[in-house]
Amino acid sequence: MPSNVNLDLIFSKNYERKVNFDNTIKFKGRLILIPPSKYRISFTKCLANVFLFEDKGIYILYKKDIIHITKLSENNKDYKISKQIESFLNQREYQQFVI
């Protein structure tokens, strides 16, 4: 495996979003402003990949280049609900049946 491959990006949740006219994207109920980068001044109408990590970190990529890094708020409603569902599904109870 090449050494320049970021495994965190491979094993995270990946979403695709279209950048709005005001250089923002909507993700998990939150509006995220994408600042100008060395690649482009504006990303309007571009498709960006949003990667969500387990630690609530968010990476926004455009053509495999990281253009913005932020974190999801602790109080994000969608994130709380998805974590509760994941926690519920991870609780495994095994019952022994006697025949």
VMD Tcl script that draws the C-alpha trace (Angstrom):
set ca {
  {0.00 0.00 0.00}
  {1.40 3.45 -0.87}
  {2.62 5.46 2.12}
  {0.75 8.62 1.04}
  {-2.69 6.96 1.39}
  {-4.67 8.30 4.35}
  {-6.38 5.27 5.92}
  {-8.63 7.53 8.02}
  {-10.29 8.71 4.81}
  {-10.78 5.16 3.61}
  {-12.41 3.95 6.84}
  {-14.66 6.95 7.45}
  {-18.20 7.70 6.31}
  {-18.21 9.42 2.94}
  {-20.88 11.81 1.62}
  {-21.08 13.88 -1.55}
  {-22.42 17.44 -1.45}
  {-22.86 20.17 -4.04}
  {-21.43 23.53 -2.97}
  {-24.02 26.34 -2.84}
  {-23.66 29.75 -4.48}
  {-22.45 31.28 -1.20}
  {-19.60 28.72 -0.95}
  {-21.35 26.64 1.73}
  {-22.51 23.06 2.05}
  {-25.23 21.64 4.26}
  {-24.19 18.61 6.27}
  {-26.01 16.92 9.17}
  {-28.20 19.98 9.71}
  {-25.22 22.35 9.80}
  {-24.16 24.95 7.24}
  {-20.39 24.80 6.66}
  {-18.60 27.69 4.95}
  {-15.73 26.63 2.70}
  {-12.99 29.27 2.70}
  {-10.95 30.03 -0.44}
  {-7.98 27.72 -0.90}
  {-4.83 27.57 -2.97}
  {-6.75 25.50 -5.54}
  {-9.77 27.77 -6.09}
  {-11.23 30.99 -4.77}
  {-14.79 29.69 -4.96}
  {-16.13 26.14 -5.07}
  {-19.64 27.19 -6.20}
  {-21.53 24.36 -7.95}
  {-18.63 21.93 -7.41}
  {-19.13 18.46 -5.97}
  {-17.26 18.05 -2.71}
  {-16.68 14.87 -0.73}
  {-17.39 15.12 2.98}
  {-15.73 12.58 5.26}
  {-17.06 12.07 8.79}
  {-14.71 10.45 11.30}
  {-15.56 8.64 14.54}
  {-14.18 11.57 16.58}
  {-16.69 13.91 14.83}
  {-13.99 15.39 12.63}
  {-15.09 16.51 9.17}
  {-12.78 16.68 6.16}
  {-14.05 18.30 2.97}
  {-12.22 17.26 -0.18}
  {-12.32 18.53 -3.74}
  {-10.68 16.28 -6.34}
  {-8.79 14.36 -3.61}
  {-7.38 17.56 -2.04}
  {-8.38 18.59 1.47}
  {-9.95 22.06 1.27}
  {-11.43 22.38 4.77}
  {-11.27 20.65 8.16}
  {-13.81 21.18 10.93}
  {-15.59 19.30 13.73}
  {-19.21 18.36 14.24}
  {-20.79 19.94 17.29}
  {-21.45 17.84 20.39}
  {-25.05 19.09 20.31}
  {-25.77 18.09 16.70}
  {-29.18 16.40 16.72}
  {-28.57 14.13 13.71}
  {-25.24 12.98 15.10}
  {-26.75 12.19 18.51}
  {-29.56 10.15 16.95}
  {-27.18 8.17 14.72}
  {-24.91 7.46 17.71}
  {-27.90 6.25 19.78}
  {-28.97 3.93 16.96}
  {-25.43 2.63 16.53}
  {-25.10 2.07 20.27}
  {-28.42 0.21 20.35}
  {-27.44 -2.01 17.43}
  {-24.08 -2.80 19.01}
  {-25.70 -4.14 22.17}
  {-25.84 -7.83 21.61}
  {-27.73 -10.09 23.91}
  {-27.63 -13.78 23.39}
  {-30.26 -16.01 24.84}
  {-29.81 -19.66 25.41}
  {-32.62 -21.83 24.18}
  {-33.23 -25.20 25.78}
  {-34.80 -27.80 23.56}
}
mol new
graphics top color blue
foreach p $ca { graphics top sphere $p radius 0.5 }
foreach p [lrange $ca 0 end-1] q [lrange $ca 1 end] { graphics top cylinder $p $q radius 0.2 }
display resetview
